[in-house]
Amino acid sequence: MKKIYFLAIIAVMITVGCQQKDQIESVDLNATNDAITQILDEYLDAWNAKDIDVLTEMVSDDGLFCGSDPSEILDKSGLKKMFVQLFSDTTTNYNYNIDLRTIKVAENGKSAIAIEHIIMSGWSPKIQMRQTYQIVKTNNKWKIDYIGWGFLTKNENVEKLNKALE
């Protein structure tokens, strides 16, 4: 009986020991960060050039896009309509500059979250905005899968804004 247990234990050890280990893919996070930076720069250039075709090509077909207004929860088609509406407005300059950009790349190198603090001086020169992106790599191609825009204010200005909105 002891021999059977001993043989069973040896068989389990051999089986477990002979299983192939998962290969851990080495990811160059700096190169991935550089690729994300390039994508965000391309997005900025396309936005400021009002190039709707490039902007819509850069985003995922099934992405989620949230404008600065609470009602603006958009799919790709809605995002394109928003681009058309914004860029056809010749009275307001929606170009922006980036004050701050932060990128956090996932450990597997297949996605990243990025934030940018921006000013659209022609639209809201006194209230900074934050653009938040999720960028994913599918089939060796990067796509923007999420964009969220929101206004930023310093905590000490919240009370002033609340009073101004009364």
Summary of the structure (lengths in Angstrom):
residues: 166
radius of gyration: 24.2
end to end distance: 85.2
largest distance: 90.1
contacts: 401
relative contact order: 0.14
helix: 40%
strand: 30%
